[in-house]
Amino acid sequence: MQLPLRLVAFVAAVALIFGLSVSWARAQPRVYEPTGRVVVSGDNLGFRIVGKTSDGRPMGRLVIRQDGEWVEPNVLSGGLRVVTEK
């Protein structure tokens, strides 16, 4: 019993499309998994953990302690600045 060539080609095309769709869906990165508002800190500088990457590394933001509360700084730049008092 021999299957028609069109049926074999159709089944192969469906299997190929399904395989490519599954591969593409699994390749999408997971950005984070929420963990709460944990702050890993020193005295006045901390790191607020907001999630984890797909490989388990923590993601978050740098925070500073101001008036007893952890807040995110408005401006954070990579350069050095001269601090002057008024």
PDB file of N, CA, C and O in Angstrom, chain B, residues numbered from 101:
ATOM      1  N   MET B 101       0.851  -1.179   0.000  1.00  0.00           N
ATOM      2  CA  MET B 101       0.000   0.000   0.000  1.00  0.00           C
ATOM      3  C   MET B 101       0.889   1.231   0.000  1.00  0.00           C
ATOM      4  O   MET B 101       1.729   1.403   0.883  1.00  0.00           O
ATOM      5  N   GLN B 102       0.703   2.058  -0.966  1.00  0.00           N
ATOM      6  CA  GLN B 102       1.548   3.239  -1.124  1.00  0.00           C
ATOM      7  C   GLN B 102       0.703   4.504  -0.953  1.00  0.00           C
ATOM      8  O   GLN B 102      -0.360   4.646  -1.556  1.00  0.00           O
ATOM      9  N   LEU B 103       1.220   5.448  -0.087  1.00  0.00           N
ATOM     10  CA  LEU B 103       0.504   6.696   0.138  1.00  0.00           C
ATOM     11  C   LEU B 103       0.761   7.651  -1.016  1.00  0.00           C
ATOM     12  O   LEU B 103       1.844   7.662  -1.601  1.00  0.00           O
ATOM     13  N   PRO B 104      -0.255   8.458  -1.337  1.00  0.00           N
ATOM     14  CA  PRO B 104      -0.043   9.451  -2.400  1.00  0.00           C
ATOM     15  C   PRO B 104       1.032  10.456  -1.996  1.00  0.00           C
ATOM     16  O   PRO B 104       1.165  10.799  -0.822  1.00  0.00           O
ATOM     17  N   LEU B 105       1.770  10.907  -2.949  1.00  0.00           N
ATOM     18  CA  LEU B 105       2.874  11.840  -2.718  1.00  0.00           C
ATOM     19  C   LEU B 105       2.391  13.138  -2.081  1.00  0.00           C
ATOM     20  O   LEU B 105       3.100  13.707  -1.251  1.00  0.00           O
ATOM     21  N   ARG B 106       1.221  13.616  -2.438  1.00  0.00           N
ATOM     22  CA  ARG B 106       0.701  14.852  -1.851  1.00  0.00           C
ATOM     23  C   ARG B 106       0.450  14.707  -0.352  1.00  0.00           C
ATOM     24  O   ARG B 106       0.722  15.634   0.411  1.00  0.00           O
ATOM     25  N   LEU B 107      -0.066  13.556   0.078  1.00  0.00           N
ATOM     26  CA  LEU B 107      -0.332  13.334   1.491  1.00  0.00           C
ATOM     27  C   LEU B 107       0.972  13.287   2.279  1.00  0.00           C
ATOM     28  O   LEU B 107       1.050  13.845   3.373  1.00  0.00           O
ATOM     29  N   VAL B 108       1.971  12.644   1.752  1.00  0.00           N
ATOM     30  CA  VAL B 108       3.279  12.578   2.415  1.00  0.00           C
ATOM     31  C   VAL B 108       3.884  13.977   2.514  1.00  0.00           C
ATOM     32  O   VAL B 108       4.428  14.339   3.557  1.00  0.00           O
ATOM     33  N   ALA B 109       3.795  14.764   1.448  1.00  0.00           N
ATOM     34  CA  ALA B 109       4.336  16.125   1.458  1.00  0.00           C
ATOM     35  C   ALA B 109       3.579  17.000   2.458  1.00  0.00           C
ATOM     36  O   ALA B 109       4.188  17.818   3.146  1.00  0.00           O
ATOM     37  N   PHE B 110       2.264  16.835   2.545  1.00  0.00           N
ATOM     38  CA  PHE B 110       1.458  17.611   3.482  1.00  0.00           C
ATOM     39  C   PHE B 110       1.828  17.273   4.927  1.00  0.00           C
ATOM     40  O   PHE B 110       2.008  18.180   5.740  1.00  0.00           O
ATOM     41  N   VAL B 111       1.942  16.010   5.253  1.00  0.00           N
ATOM     42  CA  VAL B 111       2.296  15.590   6.611  1.00  0.00           C
ATOM     43  C   VAL B 111       3.702  16.087   6.959  1.00  0.00           C
ATOM     44  O   VAL B 111       3.933  16.535   8.082  1.00  0.00           O
ATOM     45  N   ALA B 112       4.632  16.016   6.021  1.00  0.00           N
ATOM     46  CA  ALA B 112       5.991  16.505   6.266  1.00  0.00           C
ATOM     47  C   ALA B 112       5.996  18.012   6.492  1.00  0.00           C
ATOM     48  O   ALA B 112       6.717  18.497   7.364  1.00  0.00           O
ATOM     49  N   ALA B 113       5.212  18.758   5.728  1.00  0.00           N
ATOM     50  CA  ALA B 113       5.150  20.210   5.890  1.00  0.00           C
ATOM     51  C   ALA B 113       4.536  20.583   7.239  1.00  0.00           C
ATOM     52  O   ALA B 113       5.022  21.498   7.903  1.00  0.00           O
ATOM     53  N   VAL B 114       3.488  19.896   7.648  1.00  0.00           N
ATOM     54  CA  VAL B 114       2.856  20.169   8.945  1.00  0.00           C
ATOM     55  C   VAL B 114       3.835  19.855  10.072  1.00  0.00           C
ATOM     56  O   VAL B 114       3.944  20.628  11.024  1.00  0.00           O
ATOM     57  N   ALA B 115       4.540  18.744   9.981  1.00  0.00           N
ATOM     58  CA  ALA B 115       5.517  18.374  11.008  1.00  0.00           C
ATOM     59  C   ALA B 115       6.651  19.399  11.059  1.00  0.00           C
ATOM     60  O   ALA B 115       7.107  19.746  12.148  1.00  0.00           O
ATOM     61  N   LEU B 116       7.107  19.880   9.932  1.00  0.00           N
ATOM     62  CA  LEU B 116       8.172  20.885   9.888  1.00  0.00           C
ATOM     63  C   LEU B 116       7.709  22.202  10.509  1.00  0.00           C
ATOM     64  O   LEU B 116       8.438  22.809  11.293  1.00  0.00           O
ATOM     65  N   ILE B 117       6.512  22.642  10.165  1.00  0.00           N
ATOM     66  CA  ILE B 117       5.984  23.889  10.725  1.00  0.00           C
ATOM     67  C   ILE B 117       5.794  23.754  12.234  1.00  0.00           C
ATOM     68  O   ILE B 117       6.111  24.681  12.980  1.00  0.00           O
ATOM     69  N   PHE B 118       5.284  22.621  12.687  1.00  0.00           N
ATOM     70  CA  PHE B 118       5.102  22.397  14.119  1.00  0.00           C
ATOM     71  C   PHE B 118       6.447  22.413  14.848  1.00  0.00           C
ATOM     72  O   PHE B 118       6.576  23.035  15.903  1.00  0.00           O
ATOM     73  N   GLY B 119       7.431  21.742  14.295  1.00  0.00           N
ATOM     74  CA  GLY B 119       8.761  21.711  14.907  1.00  0.00           C
ATOM     75  C   GLY B 119       9.391  23.086  14.969  1.00  0.00           C
ATOM     76  O   GLY B 119       9.979  23.441  15.991  1.00  0.00           O
ATOM     77  N   LEU B 120       9.287  23.866  13.918  1.00  0.00           N
ATOM     78  CA  LEU B 120       9.838  25.224  13.917  1.00  0.00           C
ATOM     79  C   LEU B 120       9.100  26.117  14.907  1.00  0.00           C
ATOM     80  O   LEU B 120       9.721  26.951  15.566  1.00  0.00           O
ATOM     81  N   SER B 121       7.790  25.955  15.020  1.00  0.00           N
ATOM     82  CA  SER B 121       7.018  26.764  15.970  1.00  0.00           C
ATOM     83  C   SER B 121       7.413  26.457  17.409  1.00  0.00           C
ATOM     84  O   SER B 121       7.559  27.369  18.223  1.00  0.00           O
ATOM     85  N   VAL B 122       7.585  25.188  17.722  1.00  0.00           N
ATOM     86  CA  VAL B 122       7.989  24.806  19.070  1.00  0.00           C
ATOM     87  C   VAL B 122       9.388  25.333  19.372  1.00  0.00           C
ATOM     88  O   VAL B 122       9.636  25.845  20.463  1.00  0.00           O
ATOM     89  N   SER B 123      10.296  25.213  18.417  1.00  0.00           N
ATOM     90  CA  SER B 123      11.665  25.715  18.615  1.00  0.00           C
ATOM     91  C   SER B 123      11.673  27.220  18.835  1.00  0.00           C
ATOM     92  O   SER B 123      12.384  27.710  19.712  1.00  0.00           O
ATOM     93  N   TRP B 124      10.896  27.959  18.056  1.00  0.00           N
ATOM     94  CA  TRP B 124      10.847  29.410  18.201  1.00  0.00           C
ATOM     95  C   TRP B 124      10.249  29.797  19.554  1.00  0.00           C
ATOM     96  O   TRP B 124      10.741  30.719  20.205  1.00  0.00           O
ATOM     97  N   ALA B 125       9.193  29.101  19.983  1.00  0.00           N
ATOM     98  CA  ALA B 125       8.553  29.434  21.253  1.00  0.00           C
ATOM     99  C   ALA B 125       9.481  29.162  22.432  1.00  0.00           C
ATOM    100  O   ALA B 125       9.493  29.940  23.386  1.00  0.00           O
ATOM    101  N   ARG B 126      10.241  28.106  22.396  1.00  0.00           N
ATOM    102  CA  ARG B 126      11.154  27.785  23.492  1.00  0.00           C
ATOM    103  C   ARG B 126      12.360  28.711  23.514  1.00  0.00           C
ATOM    104  O   ARG B 126      13.003  28.855  24.555  1.00  0.00           O
ATOM    105  N   ALA B 127      12.679  29.338  22.398  1.00  0.00           N
ATOM    106  CA  ALA B 127      13.839  30.228  22.333  1.00  0.00           C
ATOM    107  C   ALA B 127      13.555  31.609  22.907  1.00  0.00           C
ATOM    108  O   ALA B 127      14.486  32.394  23.087  1.00  0.00           O
ATOM    109  N   GLN B 128      12.301  31.928  23.199  1.00  0.00           N
ATOM    110  CA  GLN B 128      11.969  33.241  23.738  1.00  0.00           C
ATOM    111  C   GLN B 128      12.469  33.348  25.178  1.00  0.00           C
ATOM    112  O   GLN B 128      12.178  32.481  26.003  1.00  0.00           O
ATOM    113  N   PRO B 129      13.224  34.412  25.484  1.00  0.00           N
ATOM    114  CA  PRO B 129      13.781  34.536  26.836  1.00  0.00           C
ATOM    115  C   PRO B 129      12.714  34.930  27.858  1.00  0.00           C
ATOM    116  O   PRO B 129      11.784  35.678  27.554  1.00  0.00           O
ATOM    117  N   ARG B 130      12.869  34.415  29.057  1.00  0.00           N
ATOM    118  CA  ARG B 130      12.027  34.855  30.161  1.00  0.00           C
ATOM    119  C   ARG B 130      12.741  36.011  30.820  1.00  0.00           C
ATOM    120  O   ARG B 130      13.899  35.886  31.218  1.00  0.00           O
ATOM    121  N   VAL B 131      12.070  37.117  30.938  1.00  0.00           N
ATOM    122  CA  VAL B 131      12.715  38.301  31.471  1.00  0.00           C
ATOM    123  C   VAL B 131      12.930  38.187  32.971  1.00  0.00           C
ATOM    124  O   VAL B 131      14.042  38.414  33.448  1.00  0.00           O
ATOM    125  N   TYR B 132      11.923  37.849  33.704  1.00  0.00           N
ATOM    126  CA  TYR B 132      12.082  37.731  35.149  1.00  0.00           C
ATOM    127  C   TYR B 132      10.925  36.959  35.751  1.00  0.00           C
ATOM    128  O   TYR B 132       9.874  36.784  35.134  1.00  0.00           O
ATOM    129  N   GLU B 133      11.147  36.510  36.954  1.00  0.00           N
ATOM    130  CA  GLU B 133      10.103  35.894  37.760  1.00  0.00           C
ATOM    131  C   GLU B 133       9.987  36.723  39.036  1.00  0.00           C
ATOM    132  O   GLU B 133      10.959  36.805  39.787  1.00  0.00           O
ATOM    133  N   PRO B 134       8.842  37.337  39.311  1.00  0.00           N
ATOM    134  CA  PRO B 134       8.725  38.203  40.478  1.00  0.00           C
ATOM    135  C   PRO B 134       9.057  37.483  41.786  1.00  0.00           C
ATOM    136  O   PRO B 134       8.659  36.337  41.996  1.00  0.00           O
ATOM    137  N   THR B 135       9.791  38.175  42.658  1.00  0.00           N
ATOM    138  CA  THR B 135      10.159  37.590  43.944  1.00  0.00           C
ATOM    139  C   THR B 135       9.761  38.473  45.113  1.00  0.00           C
ATOM    140  O   THR B 135       9.939  38.063  46.260  1.00  0.00           O
ATOM    141  N   GLY B 136       9.237  39.652  44.882  1.00  0.00           N
ATOM    142  CA  GLY B 136       8.892  40.544  45.984  1.00  0.00           C
ATOM    143  C   GLY B 136       9.826  41.744  46.010  1.00  0.00           C
ATOM    144  O   GLY B 136      10.517  42.024  45.030  1.00  0.00           O
ATOM    145  N   ARG B 137       9.845  42.447  47.132  1.00  0.00           N
ATOM    146  CA  ARG B 137      10.647  43.665  47.224  1.00  0.00           C
ATOM    147  C   ARG B 137      11.769  43.478  48.228  1.00  0.00           C
ATOM    148  O   ARG B 137      11.815  44.173  49.243  1.00  0.00           O
ATOM    149  N   VAL B 138      12.658  42.562  47.962  1.00  0.00           N
ATOM    150  CA  VAL B 138      13.791  42.283  48.836  1.00  0.00           C
ATOM    151  C   VAL B 138      14.911  43.256  48.505  1.00  0.00           C
ATOM    152  O   VAL B 138      15.227  43.465  47.334  1.00  0.00           O
ATOM    153  N   VAL B 139      15.519  43.859  49.539  1.00  0.00           N
ATOM    154  CA  VAL B 139      16.641  44.768  49.336  1.00  0.00           C
ATOM    155  C   VAL B 139      17.866  44.157  49.992  1.00  0.00           C
ATOM    156  O   VAL B 139      17.883  43.925  51.200  1.00  0.00           O
ATOM    157  N   VAL B 140      18.896  43.896  49.187  1.00  0.00           N
ATOM    158  CA  VAL B 140      20.181  43.462  49.703  1.00  0.00           C
ATOM    159  C   VAL B 140      20.980  44.743  49.878  1.00  0.00           C
ATOM    160  O   VAL B 140      21.188  45.478  48.913  1.00  0.00           O
ATOM    161  N   SER B 141      21.439  45.024  51.121  1.00  0.00           N
ATOM    162  CA  SER B 141      21.948  46.363  51.341  1.00  0.00           C
ATOM    163  C   SER B 141      23.149  46.413  52.257  1.00  0.00           C
ATOM    164  O   SER B 141      23.481  45.471  52.976  1.00  0.00           O
ATOM    165  N   GLY B 142      23.786  47.582  52.186  1.00  0.00           N
ATOM    166  CA  GLY B 142      24.768  48.014  53.156  1.00  0.00           C
ATOM    167  C   GLY B 142      24.064  49.014  54.055  1.00  0.00           C
ATOM    168  O   GLY B 142      22.868  48.879  54.312  1.00  0.00           O
ATOM    169  N   ASP B 143      24.794  50.023  54.541  1.00  0.00           N
ATOM    170  CA  ASP B 143      24.164  51.007  55.414  1.00  0.00           C
ATOM    171  C   ASP B 143      23.185  51.906  54.664  1.00  0.00           C
ATOM    172  O   ASP B 143      22.030  52.036  55.072  1.00  0.00           O
ATOM    173  N   ASN B 144      23.629  52.526  53.577  1.00  0.00           N
ATOM    174  CA  ASN B 144      22.789  53.491  52.863  1.00  0.00           C
ATOM    175  C   ASN B 144      22.646  53.205  51.378  1.00  0.00           C
ATOM    176  O   ASN B 144      21.974  53.959  50.675  1.00  0.00           O
ATOM    177  N   LEU B 145      23.251  52.149  50.885  1.00  0.00           N
ATOM    178  CA  LEU B 145      23.178  51.789  49.476  1.00  0.00           C
ATOM    179  C   LEU B 145      22.711  50.351  49.386  1.00  0.00           C
ATOM    180  O   LEU B 145      23.203  49.484  50.109  1.00  0.00           O
ATOM    181  N   GLY B 146      21.750  50.093  48.486  1.00  0.00           N
ATOM    182  CA  GLY B 146      21.225  48.742  48.391  1.00  0.00           C
ATOM    183  C   GLY B 146      20.868  48.363  46.972  1.00  0.00           C
ATOM    184  O   GLY B 146      20.970  49.170  46.048  1.00  0.00           O
ATOM    185  N   PHE B 147      20.450  47.122  46.814  1.00  0.00           N
ATOM    186  CA  PHE B 147      20.026  46.564  45.536  1.00  0.00           C
ATOM    187  C   PHE B 147      18.673  45.915  45.755  1.00  0.00           C
ATOM    188  O   PHE B 147      18.577  44.904  46.451  1.00  0.00           O
ATOM    189  N   ARG B 148      17.615  46.487  45.166  1.00  0.00           N
ATOM    190  CA  ARG B 148      16.266  45.943  45.310  1.00  0.00           C
ATOM    191  C   ARG B 148      16.065  44.864  44.255  1.00  0.00           C
ATOM    192  O   ARG B 148      16.101  45.144  43.057  1.00  0.00           O
ATOM    193  N   ILE B 149      15.853  43.633  44.705  1.00  0.00           N
ATOM    194  CA  ILE B 149      15.649  42.517  43.789  1.00  0.00           C
ATOM    195  C   ILE B 149      14.184  42.513  43.365  1.00  0.00           C
ATOM    196  O   ILE B 149      13.286  42.430  44.203  1.00  0.00           O
ATOM    197  N   VAL B 150      13.952  42.604  42.053  1.00  0.00           N
ATOM    198  CA  VAL B 150      12.583  42.622  41.540  1.00  0.00           C
ATOM    199  C   VAL B 150      12.247  41.344  40.792  1.00  0.00           C
ATOM    200  O   VAL B 150      11.092  41.134  40.420  1.00  0.00           O
ATOM    201  N   GLY B 151      13.231  40.490  40.565  1.00  0.00           N
ATOM    202  CA  GLY B 151      12.968  39.244  39.860  1.00  0.00           C
ATOM    203  C   GLY B 151      14.246  38.487  39.606  1.00  0.00           C
ATOM    204  O   GLY B 151      15.320  38.861  40.077  1.00  0.00           O
ATOM    205  N   LYS B 152      14.110  37.419  38.855  1.00  0.00           N
ATOM    206  CA  LYS B 152      15.265  36.611  38.483  1.00  0.00           C
ATOM    207  C   LYS B 152      15.199  36.308  37.002  1.00  0.00           C
ATOM    208  O   LYS B 152      14.117  36.181  36.428  1.00  0.00           O
ATOM    209  N   THR B 153      16.367  36.193  36.386  1.00  0.00           N
ATOM    210  CA  THR B 153      16.418  35.807  34.984  1.00  0.00           C
ATOM    211  C   THR B 153      16.170  34.314  34.868  1.00  0.00           C
ATOM    212  O   THR B 153      16.072  33.616  35.877  1.00  0.00           O
ATOM    213  N   SER B 154      16.070  33.829  33.653  1.00  0.00           N
ATOM    214  CA  SER B 154      15.776  32.412  33.450  1.00  0.00           C
ATOM    215  C   SER B 154      16.886  31.515  33.970  1.00  0.00           C
ATOM    216  O   SER B 154      16.644  30.345  34.265  1.00  0.00           O
ATOM    217  N   ASP B 155      18.102  32.041  34.090  1.00  0.00           N
ATOM    218  CA  ASP B 155      19.192  31.218  34.614  1.00  0.00           C
ATOM    219  C   ASP B 155      19.415  31.432  36.110  1.00  0.00           C
ATOM    220  O   ASP B 155      20.407  30.947  36.654  1.00  0.00           O
ATOM    221  N   GLY B 156      18.511  32.152  36.791  1.00  0.00           N
ATOM    222  CA  GLY B 156      18.545  32.266  38.244  1.00  0.00           C
ATOM    223  C   GLY B 156      19.277  33.471  38.802  1.00  0.00           C
ATOM    224  O   GLY B 156      19.343  33.626  40.021  1.00  0.00           O
ATOM    225  N   ARG B 157      19.834  34.339  37.950  1.00  0.00           N
ATOM    226  CA  ARG B 157      20.530  35.524  38.451  1.00  0.00           C
ATOM    227  C   ARG B 157      19.524  36.596  38.834  1.00  0.00           C
ATOM    228  O   ARG B 157      18.535  36.797  38.128  1.00  0.00           O
ATOM    229  N   PRO B 158      19.769  37.301  39.963  1.00  0.00           N
ATOM    230  CA  PRO B 158      18.812  38.335  40.388  1.00  0.00           C
ATOM    231  C   PRO B 158      18.851  39.564  39.481  1.00  0.00           C
ATOM    232  O   PRO B 158      19.907  39.958  38.985  1.00  0.00           O
ATOM    233  N   MET B 159      17.670  40.162  39.275  1.00  0.00           N
ATOM    234  CA  MET B 159      17.544  41.414  38.534  1.00  0.00           C
ATOM    235  C   MET B 159      17.000  42.448  39.496  1.00  0.00           C
ATOM    236  O   MET B 159      16.228  42.114  40.395  1.00  0.00           O
ATOM    237  N   GLY B 160      17.391  43.701  39.319  1.00  0.00           N
ATOM    238  CA  GLY B 160      16.841  44.717  40.197  1.00  0.00           C
ATOM    239  C   GLY B 160      17.356  46.092  39.908  1.00  0.00           C
ATOM    240  O   GLY B 160      17.852  46.378  38.818  1.00  0.00           O
ATOM    241  N   ARG B 161      17.231  46.960  40.918  1.00  0.00           N
ATOM    242  CA  ARG B 161      17.613  48.359  40.783  1.00  0.00           C
ATOM    243  C   ARG B 161      18.446  48.775  41.982  1.00  0.00           C
ATOM    244  O   ARG B 161      18.284  48.255  43.085  1.00  0.00           O
ATOM    245  N   LEU B 162      19.336  49.717  41.744  1.00  0.00           N
ATOM    246  CA  LEU B 162      20.089  50.300  42.842  1.00  0.00           C
ATOM    247  C   LEU B 162      19.180  51.254  43.600  1.00  0.00           C
ATOM    248  O   LEU B 162      18.434  52.021  42.992  1.00  0.00           O
ATOM    249  N   VAL B 163      19.238  51.208  44.917  1.00  0.00           N
ATOM    250  CA  VAL B 163      18.418  52.086  45.752  1.00  0.00           C
ATOM    251  C   VAL B 163      19.297  52.691  46.838  1.00  0.00           C
ATOM    252  O   VAL B 163      20.349  52.155  47.184  1.00  0.00           O
ATOM    253  N   ILE B 164      18.835  53.828  47.368  1.00  0.00           N
ATOM    254  CA  ILE B 164      19.527  54.485  48.479  1.00  0.00           C
ATOM    255  C   ILE B 164      18.539  54.661  49.625  1.00  0.00           C
ATOM    256  O   ILE B 164      17.328  54.729  49.415  1.00  0.00           O
ATOM    257  N   ARG B 165      19.077  54.734  50.843  1.00  0.00           N
ATOM    258  CA  ARG B 165      18.216  54.937  52.004  1.00  0.00           C
ATOM    259  C   ARG B 165      18.093  56.441  52.238  1.00  0.00           C
ATOM    260  O   ARG B 165      19.090  57.144  52.403  1.00  0.00           O
ATOM    261  N   GLN B 166      16.852  56.918  52.247  1.00  0.00           N
ATOM    262  CA  GLN B 166      16.602  58.332  52.483  1.00  0.00           C
ATOM    263  C   GLN B 166      15.448  58.431  53.480  1.00  0.00           C
ATOM    264  O   GLN B 166      14.344  57.954  53.217  1.00  0.00           O
ATOM    265  N   ASP B 167      15.714  59.048  54.613  1.00  0.00           N
ATOM    266  CA  ASP B 167      14.722  59.197  55.686  1.00  0.00           C
ATOM    267  C   ASP B 167      14.164  57.840  56.120  1.00  0.00           C
ATOM    268  O   ASP B 167      12.976  57.720  56.416  1.00  0.00           O
ATOM    269  N   GLY B 168      15.017  56.830  56.157  1.00  0.00           N
ATOM    270  CA  GLY B 168      14.612  55.507  56.621  1.00  0.00           C
ATOM    271  C   GLY B 168      13.906  54.647  55.590  1.00  0.00           C
ATOM    272  O   GLY B 168      13.542  53.512  55.898  1.00  0.00           O
ATOM    273  N   GLU B 169      13.698  55.145  54.368  1.00  0.00           N
ATOM    274  CA  GLU B 169      13.024  54.383  53.325  1.00  0.00           C
ATOM    275  C   GLU B 169      13.962  54.172  52.153  1.00  0.00           C
ATOM    276  O   GLU B 169      14.821  55.011  51.878  1.00  0.00           O
ATOM    277  N   TRP B 170      13.800  53.059  51.465  1.00  0.00           N
ATOM    278  CA  TRP B 170      14.596  52.784  50.274  1.00  0.00           C
ATOM    279  C   TRP B 170      13.946  53.433  49.065  1.00  0.00           C
ATOM    280  O   TRP B 170      12.790  53.143  48.756  1.00  0.00           O
ATOM    281  N   VAL B 171      14.673  54.309  48.374  1.00  0.00           N
ATOM    282  CA  VAL B 171      14.161  54.999  47.188  1.00  0.00           C
ATOM    283  C   VAL B 171      15.164  54.856  46.060  1.00  0.00           C
ATOM    284  O   VAL B 171      16.363  54.698  46.290  1.00  0.00           O
ATOM    285  N   GLU B 172      14.655  54.916  44.832  1.00  0.00           N
ATOM    286  CA  GLU B 172      15.523  54.863  43.662  1.00  0.00           C
ATOM    287  C   GLU B 172      16.042  56.264  43.377  1.00  0.00           C
ATOM    288  O   GLU B 172      15.269  57.221  43.420  1.00  0.00           O
ATOM    289  N   PRO B 173      17.337  56.411  43.087  1.00  0.00           N
ATOM    290  CA  PRO B 173      17.851  57.737  42.757  1.00  0.00           C
ATOM    291  C   PRO B 173      17.314  58.201  41.400  1.00  0.00           C
ATOM    292  O   PRO B 173      17.080  57.391  40.504  1.00  0.00           O
ATOM    293  N   ASN B 174      17.124  59.522  41.265  1.00  0.00           N
ATOM    294  CA  ASN B 174      16.611  60.062  40.007  1.00  0.00           C
ATOM    295  C   ASN B 174      17.645  60.004  38.900  1.00  0.00           C
ATOM    296  O   ASN B 174      17.321  59.644  37.768  1.00  0.00           O
ATOM    297  N   VAL B 175      18.883  60.353  39.211  1.00  0.00           N
ATOM    298  CA  VAL B 175      19.926  60.401  38.187  1.00  0.00           C
ATOM    299  C   VAL B 175      21.062  59.491  38.627  1.00  0.00           C
ATOM    300  O   VAL B 175      21.587  59.622  39.733  1.00  0.00           O
ATOM    301  N   LEU B 176      21.426  58.587  37.766  1.00  0.00           N
ATOM    302  CA  LEU B 176      22.559  57.710  38.024  1.00  0.00           C
ATOM    303  C   LEU B 176      23.381  57.666  36.747  1.00  0.00           C
ATOM    304  O   LEU B 176      22.949  57.111  35.737  1.00  0.00           O
ATOM    305  N   SER B 177      24.571  58.256  36.802  1.00  0.00           N
ATOM    306  CA  SER B 177      25.392  58.295  35.592  1.00  0.00           C
ATOM    307  C   SER B 177      26.693  57.557  35.843  1.00  0.00           C
ATOM    308  O   SER B 177      27.068  57.305  36.987  1.00  0.00           O
ATOM    309  N   GLY B 178      27.364  57.220  34.778  1.00  0.00           N
ATOM    310  CA  GLY B 178      28.585  56.456  34.888  1.00  0.00           C
ATOM    311  C   GLY B 178      29.824  57.297  35.110  1.00  0.00           C
ATOM    312  O   GLY B 178      30.900  56.743  35.330  1.00  0.00           O
ATOM    313  N   GLY B 179      29.714  58.617  35.061  1.00  0.00           N
ATOM    314  CA  GLY B 179      30.889  59.477  35.198  1.00  0.00           C
ATOM    315  C   GLY B 179      31.128  59.915  36.625  1.00  0.00           C
ATOM    316  O   GLY B 179      30.324  59.643  37.517  1.00  0.00           O
ATOM    317  N   LEU B 180      32.240  60.594  36.830  1.00  0.00           N
ATOM    318  CA  LEU B 180      32.563  61.145  38.140  1.00  0.00           C
ATOM    319  C   LEU B 180      32.095  62.591  38.193  1.00  0.00           C
ATOM    320  O   LEU B 180      32.130  63.307  37.192  1.00  0.00           O
ATOM    321  N   ARG B 181      31.659  63.008  39.373  1.00  0.00           N
ATOM    322  CA  ARG B 181      31.216  64.381  39.554  1.00  0.00           C
ATOM    323  C   ARG B 181      31.866  64.949  40.792  1.00  0.00           C
ATOM    324  O   ARG B 181      32.173  64.219  41.734  1.00  0.00           O
ATOM    325  N   VAL B 182      32.079  66.261  40.791  1.00  0.00           N
ATOM    326  CA  VAL B 182      32.615  66.940  41.948  1.00  0.00           C
ATOM    327  C   VAL B 182      31.437  67.306  42.849  1.00  0.00           C
ATOM    328  O   VAL B 182      30.475  67.933  42.405  1.00  0.00           O
ATOM    329  N   VAL B 183      31.523  66.911  44.113  1.00  0.00           N
ATOM    330  CA  VAL B 183      30.462  67.205  45.066  1.00  0.00           C
ATOM    331  C   VAL B 183      30.803  68.465  45.810  1.00  0.00           C
ATOM    332  O   VAL B 183      31.874  68.564  46.408  1.00  0.00           O
ATOM    333  N   THR B 184      29.907  69.433  45.784  1.00  0.00           N
ATOM    334  CA  THR B 184      30.109  70.685  46.507  1.00  0.00           C
ATOM    335  C   THR B 184      28.973  70.901  47.472  1.00  0.00           C
ATOM    336  O   THR B 184      27.838  70.511  47.196  1.00  0.00           O
ATOM    337  N   GLU B 185      29.257  71.507  48.582  1.00  0.00           N
ATOM    338  CA  GLU B 185      28.227  71.824  49.567  1.00  0.00           C
ATOM    339  C   GLU B 185      27.794  73.251  49.400  1.00  0.00           C
ATOM    340  O   GLU B 185      28.613  74.108  49.066  1.00  0.00           O
ATOM    341  N   LYS B 186      26.537  73.532  49.621  1.00  0.00           N
ATOM    342  CA  LYS B 186      26.032  74.894  49.497  1.00  0.00           C
ATOM    343  C   LYS B 186      25.967  75.547  50.838  1.00  0.00           C
ATOM    344  O   LYS B 186      25.563  76.705  50.941  1.00  0.00           O
TER     345      LYS B 186
END
